[in-house]
Amino acid sequence: MESSITLQFLAEVPLRQFCWELLKGQDDMLKCKIHSEQNHNAWCEDCQQLIVNVTINHRVAKKFPPSLNYRKAFVKWILNKVESIENDVCEDLYYCYVQLLSETNAEFYYKSHHIPSSEEFIVMQESRNIISGGTTGLVSWKGGMLLAEWMLFNKELFSGTFLLELGSGCGFTGLVVLKGTDVSHYTFTDCHQTVLSLLKQNIDVNQISSERYTIAEHVWGKLDDCRDFMPDYVLAADVVFDPDLVSDLVISIACFMNQSKQKTVFMAITERNPQTYKCFLHELDAHKLKYRDLDTSKVPRLFYYDKNEHIHLLKVKAATS
């Protein structure tokens, strides 16, 4: 079983939100919960060494390292913490920091997310820039994580199905579904060549069989693309962000929905701008599509992301179905 410190580190949880496996006692003294012996002081050299082993030196981090900036900030935070309580610093911790100072930043880095049901990691190569080359599809977004969690929670619904995703981006939701459920086939779609290239790399890194997926270029609003696919369900996550794209998005939703066997679309939408979200709902109404918010309160939270933002999980159907 992986340590929660490992899982947070590999997912690049912000250090201000990091939850350490330490037991707080009286006078804010910390006892190390990592060790079986309770006479260890928190942040002792043994504790520091173990943290290094389950983070910087973890087998996944060695092969697919988080961003250089995050790794440096992580080690520096521990160094400052240890020095602030006047404990000795573990030699390996200093060595790690010196090694990190000699590295150079790369345009892409890795975030790795654990799927408890399969004990596997989803490895995502992402860009350091939220917007790069005119696209937002080079990073994973919160809506995709919630949709993936909900689908794992309802995996029986998708057993043996053919799924199609609009705006797949770098592929988080689809990769989780392919590794964590027994769907028959998953079609990833996006319109940006750089995104499609990164998506293919992420699929290859996660060793997904070529028989289980298709990658297709689709520009929202282009109806000719829709007719080539007949999925059971259509998916989309965090695709409502630009009011100028909403109309074409809903045209694609309606088209793929009509092609789907269940006439159903599941969408996770982070409501960043209420006006844009209202514009989207208005377009659904204009196309005579009915929708409702699904309850996600019982869905286990498996991935690390900010859950304070309002994320809608919508079930969209044709008004006559």
Backbone bond lengths (Angstrom), bond angles and torsions (degrees), N, CA, C in turn:
res aa  C-N    CA-C-N  psi(-1)  N-CA   C-N-CA  omega(-1)  CA-C   N-CA-C  phi
1 M - - - 1.466 - - 1.528 109.28 -
2 E 1.321 116.31 131.95 1.460 120.45 -177.41 1.532 111.49 -77.42
3 S 1.331 115.60 144.65 1.461 121.07 176.05 1.523 110.26 -68.43
4 S 1.329 116.87 146.41 1.464 119.74 176.93 1.527 110.86 -65.06
5 I 1.334 117.20 -26.81 1.463 120.58 175.08 1.532 109.35 -63.84
6 T 1.326 116.53 -43.08 1.462 120.98 176.78 1.521 111.30 -58.73
7 L 1.330 115.78 -49.02 1.465 120.31 -175.14 1.526 111.47 -64.23
8 Q 1.334 116.82 -39.57 1.464 119.98 178.61 1.524 111.24 -68.11
9 F 1.319 116.21 -41.37 1.465 120.49 -179.64 1.522 111.17 -63.51
10 L 1.321 117.53 -47.46 1.462 121.14 -177.25 1.525 111.67 -66.54
11 A 1.341 116.46 -28.07 1.466 120.63 178.41 1.525 112.09 -89.79
12 E 1.329 117.14 1.26 1.466 123.10 -179.67 1.530 112.59 57.18
13 V 1.329 116.01 49.13 1.460 119.84 173.98 1.528 108.13 -64.71
14 P 1.341 118.37 129.61 1.474 119.85 178.94 1.525 111.04 -53.73
15 L 1.327 116.26 138.88 1.463 120.36 -174.42 1.523 112.53 -61.34
16 R 1.333 117.10 -28.38 1.469 119.22 178.19 1.526 111.33 -69.36
17 Q 1.336 117.73 -17.75 1.454 122.07 179.11 1.528 112.34 -107.25
18 F 1.324 116.61 0.65 1.459 121.45 -173.93 1.524 110.21 -67.08
19 C 1.320 116.43 133.99 1.467 121.64 178.43 1.522 108.27 -107.86
20 W 1.331 115.84 109.65 1.453 121.40 -177.38 1.523 110.09 -83.97
21 E 1.330 115.82 146.27 1.460 120.69 177.51 1.529 108.96 -81.46
22 L 1.293 114.77 66.43 1.454 120.47 -179.64 1.516 108.61 -128.75
23 L 1.306 116.55 144.31 1.456 122.13 -177.97 1.520 108.77 -101.91
24 K 1.323 115.93 118.69 1.456 120.10 -176.84 1.526 109.64 -84.29
25 G 1.335 116.83 130.95 1.455 121.17 179.49 1.516 111.40 -115.38
26 Q 1.300 116.78 -159.32 1.457 121.23 -178.89 1.529 110.30 -66.41
27 D 1.329 114.65 152.38 1.466 122.20 177.55 1.533 111.39 56.66
28 D 1.338 114.16 28.08 1.461 120.42 177.36 1.524 112.83 60.61
29 M 1.360 115.79 18.12 1.465 118.88 174.51 1.522 108.04 -75.53
30 L 1.299 115.73 140.15 1.459 119.84 -177.16 1.522 110.00 -108.56
31 K 1.306 114.36 133.92 1.454 120.28 171.96 1.523 108.14 -105.22
32 C 1.298 115.19 138.36 1.462 118.90 -175.28 1.522 110.15 -75.82
33 K 1.311 115.82 117.79 1.460 121.67 179.51 1.524 111.54 -82.68
34 I 1.312 116.74 -12.62 1.456 120.72 -178.43 1.522 110.61 -70.40
35 H 1.325 116.59 -37.27 1.455 121.34 -177.23 1.524 110.66 -87.93
36 S 1.318 115.88 152.44 1.467 119.99 175.59 1.521 110.72 -77.13
37 E 1.321 116.78 -27.00 1.471 120.25 179.75 1.524 109.24 -84.44
38 Q 1.305 116.81 123.70 1.461 120.93 -173.49 1.530 113.48 -84.44
39 N 1.343 117.56 0.07 1.462 118.24 179.18 1.514 112.66 -89.78
40 H 1.341 117.21 3.89 1.470 120.56 174.91 1.518 109.46 -75.30
41 N 1.315 117.14 133.24 1.456 119.84 169.95 1.525 109.36 -77.01
42 A 1.315 115.59 148.50 1.464 119.26 176.51 1.524 109.64 -61.53
43 W 1.317 115.43 145.09 1.456 123.43 178.85 1.527 112.76 64.33
44 C 1.346 116.13 24.16 1.464 118.85 171.30 1.524 108.60 -67.59
45 E 1.323 117.48 170.78 1.460 120.53 -176.39 1.529 111.87 -62.42
46 D 1.344 116.14 -38.51 1.465 118.88 177.61 1.519 111.08 -62.62
47 C 1.327 115.97 -41.25 1.461 121.40 179.72 1.526 109.85 -64.01
48 Q 1.318 116.66 -44.99 1.464 120.64 178.95 1.529 111.03 -60.16
49 Q 1.347 115.50 -43.33 1.461 119.57 -179.40 1.528 111.17 -62.35
50 L 1.327 115.82 -41.48 1.455 119.37 -179.66 1.532 110.97 -65.93
51 I 1.331 116.54 -38.68 1.468 119.56 177.14 1.525 111.03 -63.25
52 V 1.330 116.44 -41.73 1.466 119.63 176.38 1.527 110.21 -60.22
53 N 1.324 116.04 -42.02 1.471 120.38 -177.46 1.522 112.43 -64.03
54 V 1.340 117.06 -35.90 1.477 119.51 -175.49 1.525 111.99 -94.96
55 T 1.337 117.27 4.75 1.474 120.09 178.27 1.531 109.77 -126.53
56 I 1.308 117.31 -88.05 1.464 122.04 -176.09 1.529 111.53 -55.57
57 N 1.325 116.77 -40.68 1.466 120.84 -175.83 1.529 112.97 -98.19
58 H 1.323 117.65 9.34 1.465 119.83 177.61 1.527 109.61 -64.70
59 R 1.323 116.91 147.01 1.468 121.61 -175.60 1.534 112.08 -57.18
60 V 1.348 117.74 -37.83 1.465 120.18 -179.88 1.522 110.28 -72.16
61 A 1.339 116.74 -41.47 1.469 120.69 -179.82 1.527 111.56 -65.72
62 K 1.311 117.53 -32.38 1.457 121.08 178.26 1.528 111.05 -65.92
63 K 1.331 115.76 -40.25 1.463 120.32 -176.78 1.519 111.98 -85.89
64 F 1.353 115.78 -37.09 1.463 121.16 -177.33 1.529 109.18 -130.21
65 P 1.333 117.50 75.66 1.468 120.24 -171.17 1.530 113.69 -69.85
66 P 1.334 116.74 141.01 1.471 119.99 169.15 1.527 109.84 -60.39
67 S 1.318 116.02 173.43 1.472 119.78 -176.10 1.526 110.68 -59.56
68 L 1.314 115.20 150.10 1.463 120.80 -179.79 1.524 110.42 -60.57
69 N 1.313 118.04 -42.57 1.461 120.92 -179.79 1.524 111.12 -60.09
70 Y 1.328 116.66 -40.27 1.461 119.43 -179.72 1.529 110.79 -68.37
71 R 1.327 117.10 -44.41 1.472 119.83 -179.45 1.530 111.25 -62.47
72 K 1.335 116.51 -41.24 1.474 118.98 178.21 1.524 110.97 -65.02
73 A 1.325 117.01 -44.21 1.467 120.38 179.71 1.521 111.06 -63.20
74 F 1.331 116.46 -37.78 1.466 121.69 -179.94 1.529 111.06 -62.81
75 V 1.332 116.16 -50.63 1.468 119.95 -178.82 1.520 110.55 -67.26
76 K 1.328 116.91 -40.28 1.465 120.20 179.38 1.516 110.98 -62.89
77 W 1.326 117.66 -37.86 1.464 121.22 179.03 1.528 110.07 -61.69
78 I 1.338 117.09 -43.07 1.464 120.54 179.77 1.527 110.21 -66.59
79 L 1.329 117.05 -43.28 1.468 120.23 178.23 1.521 111.17 -57.45
80 N 1.322 116.33 -46.55 1.466 120.20 179.58 1.524 111.34 -62.99
81 K 1.336 116.13 -39.93 1.459 120.32 -179.97 1.519 110.83 -64.17
82 V 1.315 116.49 -46.89 1.471 120.96 -178.92 1.523 110.59 -63.51
83 E 1.320 116.82 -44.42 1.466 120.35 -179.14 1.523 111.87 -67.87
84 S 1.338 116.95 -31.28 1.472 119.52 -179.10 1.521 112.65 -67.83
85 I 1.347 116.73 -26.31 1.471 119.50 178.01 1.534 111.13 -103.12
86 E 1.354 114.83 10.64 1.461 123.11 174.03 1.524 112.93 59.87
87 N 1.312 115.68 37.29 1.466 120.52 171.67 1.527 109.48 -90.80
88 D 1.328 115.60 159.72 1.459 119.94 174.63 1.524 109.20 -72.54
89 V 1.328 115.08 143.41 1.463 120.56 179.81 1.520 109.13 -92.90
90 C 1.304 114.86 132.76 1.464 121.32 178.31 1.537 110.26 -64.66
91 E 1.323 115.76 136.88 1.467 121.49 -175.32 1.530 111.37 -59.13
92 D 1.333 117.37 -39.14 1.461 120.83 -177.46 1.528 111.68 -66.05
93 L 1.327 116.14 -29.18 1.455 119.98 178.64 1.529 110.69 -67.73
94 Y 1.332 116.17 -44.04 1.464 120.22 175.46 1.535 110.96 -61.52
95 Y 1.324 115.66 -43.19 1.461 120.52 -179.10 1.526 110.34 -60.40
96 C 1.333 116.66 -43.74 1.467 120.71 178.83 1.523 111.13 -59.59
97 Y 1.331 115.79 -42.73 1.452 119.31 -176.83 1.531 111.47 -66.22
98 V 1.333 116.36 -41.41 1.468 120.46 178.28 1.523 110.14 -62.83
99 Q 1.332 116.55 -41.37 1.462 120.57 178.64 1.527 111.26 -62.69
100 L 1.328 116.37 -41.00 1.461 120.49 -179.57 1.528 111.40 -65.77
101 L 1.329 116.68 -35.35 1.464 120.57 179.60 1.530 111.82 -64.66
102 S 1.306 116.60 -22.91 1.469 120.09 -178.25 1.533 112.01 -89.00
103 E 1.346 117.92 -10.35 1.463 120.90 -179.98 1.530 110.50 -81.12
104 T 1.319 115.38 159.97 1.469 121.11 175.38 1.527 109.39 -115.50
105 N 1.323 115.99 148.44 1.459 121.57 -178.73 1.524 111.17 -66.39
106 A 1.309 115.77 138.97 1.456 121.93 173.73 1.525 108.96 -106.29
107 E 1.329 116.31 158.44 1.470 119.28 -179.58 1.520 111.26 -66.95
108 F 1.332 116.55 -34.27 1.455 121.11 -178.51 1.523 110.03 -117.13
109 Y 1.324 115.77 154.43 1.457 122.44 178.51 1.529 107.14 -146.24
110 Y 1.322 116.85 -176.57 1.458 120.70 -176.36 1.536 111.59 -120.70
111 K 1.316 114.52 141.53 1.459 122.31 164.08 1.521 107.04 -120.16
112 S 1.327 116.49 136.31 1.464 120.59 -178.09 1.520 109.13 -121.87
113 H 1.326 115.99 133.70 1.460 122.36 -175.35 1.523 109.30 -124.50
114 H 1.306 115.67 135.08 1.461 121.93 -173.77 1.523 110.69 -91.90
115 I 1.343 116.60 136.45 1.457 121.76 173.46 1.532 107.47 -106.67
116 P 1.332 118.40 106.21 1.471 120.74 -174.61 1.525 113.68 -58.08
117 S 1.326 117.14 -37.74 1.467 119.72 -174.74 1.527 112.57 -65.46
118 S 1.315 116.76 -28.85 1.465 119.86 -178.23 1.518 113.08 -112.59
119 E 1.360 116.76 -4.54 1.464 122.09 -176.83 1.528 111.65 55.53
120 E 1.320 116.25 30.69 1.455 120.70 177.89 1.524 110.53 -112.81
121 F 1.327 115.26 162.02 1.454 121.45 174.44 1.524 109.74 -106.39
122 I 1.336 115.24 140.04 1.448 121.27 167.03 1.523 106.44 -94.96
123 V 1.312 117.10 119.37 1.463 121.73 -177.99 1.521 108.50 -101.96
124 M 1.338 115.73 122.07 1.460 121.29 -177.60 1.523 110.83 -116.60
125 Q 1.318 116.18 118.96 1.464 119.69 170.10 1.520 107.13 -85.40
126 E 1.326 116.29 127.56 1.459 121.32 -175.90 1.518 110.42 -135.15
127 S 1.333 114.98 163.97 1.461 121.02 178.16 1.525 109.99 -86.50
128 R 1.330 115.81 150.75 1.465 120.15 175.03 1.517 111.52 -70.79
129 N 1.337 117.72 -17.54 1.461 122.05 -177.03 1.521 110.41 -105.67
130 I 1.342 117.13 129.94 1.457 121.44 179.59 1.517 110.28 -60.89
131 I 1.334 116.59 -42.28 1.463 121.39 175.09 1.522 107.56 -115.88
132 S 1.319 115.93 122.32 1.468 120.24 -178.15 1.518 108.72 -143.26
133 G 1.325 116.80 130.65 1.458 120.56 178.06 1.515 113.33 61.49
134 G 1.334 116.21 29.16 1.455 119.95 177.74 1.514 114.59 78.90
135 T 1.334 117.58 16.52 1.470 120.21 -179.91 1.518 110.57 -137.79
136 T 1.343 115.44 152.53 1.474 121.82 174.68 1.524 110.14 -103.57
137 G 1.324 117.54 9.21 1.457 120.91 -171.95 1.509 115.65 -87.32
138 L 1.347 118.06 8.46 1.456 120.25 -177.29 1.519 113.36 -97.65
139 V 1.339 116.92 8.72 1.461 122.22 175.34 1.526 108.42 -134.73
140 S 1.341 116.56 160.84 1.458 121.56 175.02 1.525 109.53 -85.82
141 W 1.335 116.36 147.09 1.448 121.97 -177.34 1.522 111.08 -120.97
142 K 1.345 115.16 158.56 1.469 121.30 -173.31 1.523 112.52 -60.31
143 G 1.332 116.29 -39.96 1.455 119.42 -178.66 1.521 111.92 -58.71
144 G 1.321 116.35 -39.60 1.456 120.63 178.51 1.520 112.05 -64.60
145 M 1.323 116.77 -33.29 1.459 120.60 179.34 1.530 110.96 -71.22
146 L 1.340 116.34 -43.25 1.465 119.01 177.39 1.525 110.73 -63.73
147 L 1.331 117.44 -43.49 1.465 120.44 179.24 1.526 110.32 -60.25
148 A 1.331 117.14 -41.96 1.464 120.79 178.85 1.529 110.74 -63.62
149 E 1.332 117.33 -43.07 1.464 120.63 178.14 1.532 110.71 -60.55
150 W 1.323 116.25 -45.26 1.464 120.45 -179.11 1.525 111.20 -63.68
151 M 1.329 117.06 -38.75 1.461 120.16 -179.99 1.527 111.93 -69.71
152 L 1.320 117.81 -36.05 1.460 120.07 174.36 1.530 110.54 -65.08
153 F 1.323 116.46 -36.93 1.467 122.04 179.23 1.528 110.96 -68.82
154 N 1.329 116.34 -27.59 1.472 122.04 -178.59 1.529 110.90 -117.30
155 K 1.326 116.47 37.45 1.464 120.40 -172.08 1.532 113.10 -61.08
156 E 1.343 118.05 -27.05 1.467 119.80 179.89 1.528 111.44 -62.40
157 L 1.331 116.20 -33.25 1.462 120.65 -179.65 1.524 111.32 -62.33
158 F 1.325 116.63 -30.55 1.462 121.03 -173.15 1.532 113.11 -104.39
159 S 1.314 116.60 4.58 1.464 120.22 -178.74 1.530 110.65 -60.53
160 G 1.335 115.95 125.28 1.452 121.32 176.91 1.521 115.58 73.40
161 T 1.338 117.40 11.03 1.467 120.06 -175.32 1.525 112.26 -92.73
162 F 1.332 113.77 164.62 1.461 122.87 171.09 1.527 107.34 -105.49
163 L 1.335 116.67 123.43 1.457 121.89 -175.59 1.522 110.50 -116.88
164 L 1.324 115.84 149.69 1.468 121.63 174.75 1.517 108.42 -132.03
165 E 1.331 116.15 132.87 1.461 121.03 -179.44 1.523 110.70 -114.51
166 L 1.322 116.02 132.70 1.458 122.80 173.65 1.527 109.24 -88.67
167 G 1.323 117.11 135.94 1.462 120.62 177.12 1.512 112.57 60.21
168 S 1.315 117.31 55.86 1.470 121.84 -173.59 1.523 113.47 -67.76
169 G 1.340 117.28 -22.80 1.462 119.06 -178.43 1.517 111.00 60.64
170 C 1.340 116.34 -137.50 1.468 119.75 -177.96 1.516 112.75 -81.53
171 G 1.353 118.04 -0.92 1.459 119.90 164.81 1.508 118.69 102.07
172 F 1.338 118.95 13.34 1.469 120.20 -172.71 1.526 112.72 -56.27
173 T 1.339 117.29 -55.26 1.464 119.97 -174.55 1.522 111.32 -58.95
174 G 1.315 116.55 -47.81 1.453 120.06 -178.40 1.517 113.24 -62.36
175 L 1.328 117.21 -39.08 1.459 120.41 -179.61 1.518 111.09 -67.30
176 V 1.333 117.05 -39.85 1.466 120.26 176.47 1.525 110.15 -62.23
177 V 1.327 115.99 -45.69 1.464 120.72 -178.68 1.528 110.68 -63.72
178 L 1.329 117.94 -42.90 1.457 121.26 -179.33 1.529 112.31 -66.84
179 K 1.332 116.63 -33.50 1.462 119.51 -179.29 1.523 112.71 -88.70
180 G 1.341 116.85 -25.86 1.464 119.48 -172.49 1.512 115.01 -106.51
181 T 1.346 118.53 -4.65 1.463 121.42 178.98 1.529 109.08 -136.25
182 D 1.328 115.76 175.30 1.467 119.09 178.76 1.522 111.76 -108.79
183 V 1.345 116.86 42.79 1.467 119.78 172.58 1.525 108.50 -59.95
184 S 1.323 116.05 150.00 1.464 119.89 -178.48 1.523 112.00 -79.04
185 H 1.335 116.57 -40.77 1.464 119.43 -174.64 1.528 109.66 -155.91
186 Y 1.313 115.31 145.26 1.472 121.33 -178.03 1.521 108.37 -131.36
187 T 1.326 116.60 125.93 1.458 121.23 176.36 1.522 109.79 -105.23
188 F 1.328 116.32 117.75 1.460 123.26 175.24 1.523 107.99 -90.57
189 T 1.332 117.77 135.50 1.467 119.79 174.21 1.526 110.44 -131.59
190 D 1.303 115.06 146.74 1.462 122.10 172.24 1.533 106.27 -162.86
191 C 1.337 115.34 170.46 1.466 118.57 -175.17 1.514 113.55 -111.82
192 H 1.324 117.71 -8.99 1.461 121.57 -171.81 1.527 109.56 -104.28
193 Q 1.319 117.12 126.62 1.458 120.77 -175.39 1.529 112.82 -62.69
194 T 1.328 117.19 -37.21 1.466 119.91 178.57 1.521 110.32 -64.08
195 V 1.328 116.22 -40.87 1.470 121.05 178.12 1.520 110.34 -64.48
196 L 1.320 117.23 -45.74 1.461 120.84 -179.00 1.528 111.30 -61.86
197 S 1.329 116.07 -35.81 1.466 120.18 178.42 1.527 110.54 -67.26
198 L 1.338 117.24 -44.70 1.462 120.90 178.39 1.523 110.53 -65.39
199 L 1.315 116.84 -40.29 1.456 121.84 177.56 1.528 110.74 -56.77
200 K 1.334 116.77 -46.52 1.473 119.95 179.33 1.522 110.84 -62.25
201 Q 1.332 117.61 -39.04 1.464 120.09 178.13 1.524 110.80 -62.63
202 N 1.333 116.89 -41.97 1.465 119.91 -179.64 1.522 111.46 -66.61
203 I 1.320 117.13 -37.61 1.468 120.30 176.64 1.526 110.04 -62.65
204 D 1.332 116.43 -43.02 1.465 120.31 -179.78 1.527 111.44 -66.38
205 V 1.336 117.01 -42.45 1.466 120.67 179.61 1.526 110.62 -59.42
206 N 1.328 116.07 -36.00 1.464 120.38 -178.30 1.523 113.14 -89.28
207 Q 1.323 116.70 5.23 1.468 123.50 171.05 1.529 112.12 56.07
208 I 1.325 115.18 51.08 1.460 120.73 176.73 1.528 108.71 -86.86
209 S 1.312 116.96 131.56 1.455 121.43 179.50 1.528 110.76 -61.36
210 S 1.319 116.34 136.02 1.467 120.82 -178.25 1.524 112.33 -63.38
211 E 1.319 117.51 -18.73 1.467 120.90 179.71 1.529 112.04 -75.71
212 R 1.329 116.59 -13.60 1.473 119.32 -173.13 1.523 113.46 -101.44
213 Y 1.326 118.05 -3.04 1.462 117.68 -176.34 1.516 111.70 -145.67
214 T 1.326 114.62 159.05 1.464 123.49 171.56 1.519 107.50 -133.83
215 I 1.325 117.85 141.82 1.460 122.77 171.89 1.524 107.47 -111.43
216 A 1.323 116.55 126.07 1.467 120.44 -177.52 1.521 110.23 -132.68
217 E 1.316 115.51 139.95 1.466 120.49 173.97 1.529 108.43 -81.73
218 H 1.318 115.63 128.62 1.473 119.59 177.07 1.521 109.87 -142.70
219 V 1.318 115.74 124.47 1.464 122.44 174.27 1.516 107.33 -96.88
220 W 1.342 116.21 124.00 1.468 119.97 -178.42 1.532 110.73 -54.41
221 G 1.325 114.68 135.09 1.453 120.55 178.78 1.518 114.21 93.93
222 K 1.337 117.68 -11.25 1.467 121.91 179.68 1.533 108.78 -89.81
223 L 1.326 116.47 102.76 1.456 120.86 -170.90 1.521 113.28 -70.96
224 D 1.319 118.31 -25.88 1.466 120.32 -177.61 1.528 111.30 -60.42
225 D 1.360 116.80 -33.44 1.465 120.40 -178.59 1.528 111.69 -67.15
226 C 1.314 117.08 -30.07 1.460 121.47 -171.90 1.520 112.44 -68.87
227 R 1.305 117.05 -30.96 1.460 120.64 -169.10 1.522 113.42 -74.70
228 D 1.319 117.21 -8.98 1.460 120.46 -178.66 1.526 113.05 -84.77
229 F 1.331 117.74 -5.83 1.459 120.43 -172.66 1.530 111.22 -129.13
230 M 1.336 115.37 143.37 1.460 120.96 175.48 1.529 108.80 -134.75
231 P 1.338 117.23 72.42 1.466 120.18 -178.77 1.530 111.34 -74.35
232 D 1.320 115.55 167.17 1.469 119.63 171.79 1.522 110.07 -77.60
233 Y 1.345 115.96 -44.28 1.459 121.76 178.73 1.523 109.37 -134.58
234 V 1.337 114.43 154.92 1.464 121.90 175.36 1.525 107.89 -112.85
235 L 1.325 116.39 141.38 1.463 123.01 -178.15 1.525 110.08 -125.47
236 A 1.327 115.29 155.61 1.467 120.47 172.85 1.519 108.31 -161.93
237 A 1.332 116.61 145.65 1.467 120.69 179.55 1.521 110.02 -142.39
238 D 1.319 115.07 131.68 1.470 122.99 177.25 1.528 112.07 49.08
239 V 1.337 114.86 48.69 1.467 121.03 177.66 1.530 111.46 -103.58
240 V 1.339 117.33 -2.93 1.474 120.98 179.97 1.524 108.04 -103.12
241 F 1.328 116.57 95.44 1.463 120.36 -176.78 1.527 112.79 -142.80
242 D 1.334 116.51 -17.80 1.455 120.56 -177.41 1.526 108.71 -129.99
243 P 1.348 118.15 115.47 1.476 119.49 -177.80 1.524 113.40 -59.29
244 D 1.321 117.51 -26.24 1.463 120.30 179.37 1.530 112.61 -71.04
245 L 1.327 117.25 -17.82 1.469 121.24 -178.41 1.519 113.19 -101.11
246 V 1.324 116.91 -8.81 1.460 120.95 -172.21 1.528 111.85 -60.98
247 S 1.331 117.26 -44.51 1.463 120.45 -177.08 1.529 111.38 -60.29
248 D 1.342 117.25 -47.54 1.462 120.58 179.32 1.528 111.20 -65.89
249 L 1.331 117.10 -36.29 1.457 120.78 177.47 1.525 110.70 -59.18
250 V 1.324 117.05 -47.77 1.457 120.37 -177.68 1.530 111.34 -67.80
251 I 1.333 117.26 -32.86 1.470 119.73 173.81 1.532 109.89 -59.16
252 S 1.328 117.09 -44.30 1.465 120.62 178.37 1.523 111.36 -66.48
253 I 1.342 116.67 -41.54 1.464 119.77 178.49 1.525 110.10 -58.24
254 A 1.331 116.27 -47.69 1.466 120.68 -178.61 1.525 111.11 -63.66
255 C 1.328 117.04 -40.10 1.458 120.69 -178.23 1.522 111.59 -66.98
256 F 1.331 116.28 -51.05 1.466 119.20 179.79 1.527 111.45 -65.08
257 M 1.336 116.97 -34.18 1.454 119.98 177.80 1.525 110.57 -62.16
258 N 1.306 116.71 -43.38 1.464 120.07 179.06 1.526 111.55 -63.95
259 Q 1.330 116.39 -29.21 1.462 120.48 178.36 1.527 112.26 -80.14
260 S 1.335 117.12 -21.77 1.463 120.68 -174.00 1.528 111.11 -77.71
261 K 1.316 115.82 152.34 1.460 121.11 -177.79 1.526 112.04 -72.85
262 Q 1.315 117.22 -34.84 1.465 121.01 -178.16 1.528 112.96 -93.97
263 K 1.334 117.07 -4.06 1.471 121.50 179.57 1.531 111.64 52.36
264 T 1.331 115.45 41.70 1.467 120.04 -173.75 1.522 110.77 -138.36
265 V 1.330 114.92 139.24 1.463 122.08 175.09 1.532 107.69 -123.18
266 F 1.318 116.67 132.90 1.460 122.35 172.82 1.526 107.81 -108.18
267 M 1.346 116.34 126.90 1.455 121.23 -175.08 1.527 111.03 -132.44
268 A 1.330 116.39 136.04 1.464 121.63 171.47 1.520 107.67 -110.66
269 I 1.331 116.10 122.76 1.464 120.92 -173.77 1.523 109.56 -129.58
270 T 1.315 116.64 119.06 1.457 120.72 173.81 1.529 108.46 -81.57
271 E 1.333 115.64 121.86 1.467 120.01 -176.34 1.531 109.71 -84.66
272 R 1.314 115.85 86.72 1.460 120.93 179.18 1.532 111.04 -85.29
273 N 1.318 115.99 -36.00 1.453 121.44 179.70 1.533 108.20 -128.33
274 P 1.334 118.58 109.34 1.474 120.91 -176.89 1.525 113.31 -55.88
275 Q 1.338 117.55 -34.56 1.459 120.28 -178.37 1.533 110.94 -68.25
276 T 1.323 116.77 -40.07 1.462 120.09 178.14 1.524 110.08 -65.42
277 Y 1.313 116.21 -39.68 1.463 119.67 179.25 1.534 110.76 -65.76
278 K 1.329 117.21 -41.20 1.467 120.73 176.98 1.527 111.00 -63.34
279 C 1.313 116.20 -38.95 1.461 121.31 177.03 1.534 110.32 -59.85
280 F 1.322 116.40 -41.11 1.462 120.98 178.95 1.531 110.92 -64.74
281 L 1.328 116.92 -46.18 1.466 120.11 179.54 1.535 110.62 -62.64
282 H 1.325 116.34 -37.44 1.467 120.39 177.59 1.531 110.39 -61.55
283 E 1.329 117.67 -40.88 1.460 121.10 178.54 1.529 111.18 -65.79
284 L 1.342 116.88 -38.73 1.465 119.37 176.04 1.533 110.28 -60.21
285 D 1.339 115.70 -44.07 1.469 119.85 178.13 1.532 111.09 -61.16
286 A 1.329 116.05 -41.44 1.466 120.57 -177.96 1.525 111.71 -64.05
287 H 1.347 116.67 -28.87 1.466 120.68 178.70 1.534 111.46 -94.65
288 K 1.346 115.58 12.58 1.465 121.42 178.80 1.532 112.17 56.11
289 L 1.318 115.04 43.19 1.455 121.78 174.94 1.519 108.87 -105.35
290 K 1.306 116.75 131.06 1.462 119.51 178.82 1.532 108.96 -97.56
291 Y 1.300 116.06 152.64 1.459 120.81 -174.82 1.520 109.89 -150.44
292 R 1.325 114.35 156.03 1.466 120.14 174.16 1.516 109.68 -151.41
293 D 1.326 115.35 150.37 1.456 121.59 176.10 1.520 109.46 -77.16
294 L 1.323 116.79 131.84 1.456 121.61 175.75 1.524 109.99 -91.63
295 D 1.317 116.11 146.55 1.463 121.98 179.64 1.529 109.35 -77.92
296 T 1.313 116.53 122.91 1.469 120.49 179.17 1.526 112.29 -112.90
297 S 1.330 116.83 11.23 1.468 120.45 -173.72 1.526 112.71 -64.46
298 K 1.330 117.65 -25.92 1.460 120.60 -178.78 1.523 113.00 -98.33
299 V 1.311 116.40 1.62 1.471 120.02 -179.57 1.531 109.33 -76.74
300 P 1.324 118.54 122.23 1.474 120.05 178.75 1.517 110.99 -60.54
301 R 1.317 116.64 137.21 1.456 122.09 177.93 1.528 108.51 -87.28
302 L 1.304 115.44 106.28 1.456 121.84 -173.66 1.520 113.21 -98.96
303 F 1.328 116.97 -25.20 1.455 121.40 -174.13 1.520 110.39 -115.31
304 Y 1.323 114.82 155.31 1.464 121.02 -176.90 1.525 109.59 -91.60
305 Y 1.325 116.49 111.23 1.463 122.56 174.30 1.522 108.11 -158.36
306 D 1.320 116.68 162.62 1.449 122.33 -177.63 1.531 109.47 -69.36
307 K 1.328 116.57 113.75 1.458 121.06 -176.55 1.522 112.40 -96.80
308 N 1.329 116.68 9.63 1.470 120.22 179.17 1.528 111.65 -81.34
309 E 1.336 116.71 -26.44 1.456 119.50 178.22 1.531 110.20 -72.00
310 H 1.327 115.64 147.45 1.452 120.82 -178.86 1.525 109.76 -79.88
311 I 1.324 115.93 114.86 1.459 121.38 177.99 1.524 108.35 -114.19
312 H 1.317 116.67 119.42 1.457 121.95 176.80 1.524 109.07 -85.66
313 L 1.314 116.99 135.59 1.462 121.10 169.12 1.520 106.41 -111.78
314 L 1.316 116.17 106.95 1.474 122.28 -173.00 1.521 111.42 -103.28
315 K 1.325 114.31 141.81 1.454 121.64 167.48 1.519 106.30 -108.77
316 V 1.329 116.48 118.75 1.463 122.35 -175.07 1.526 109.12 -114.40
317 K 1.344 116.18 131.32 1.462 121.58 178.66 1.526 109.42 -138.29
318 A 1.311 115.70 161.87 1.448 119.76 172.75 1.518 109.03 -66.91
319 A 1.323 117.55 145.35 1.461 121.81 -174.85 1.513 111.81 -61.48
320 T 1.319 118.43 -26.66 1.467 121.88 -177.74 1.518 112.64 -90.70
321 S 1.348 118.72 -8.10 1.470 119.95 -175.94 1.519 110.82 -92.69
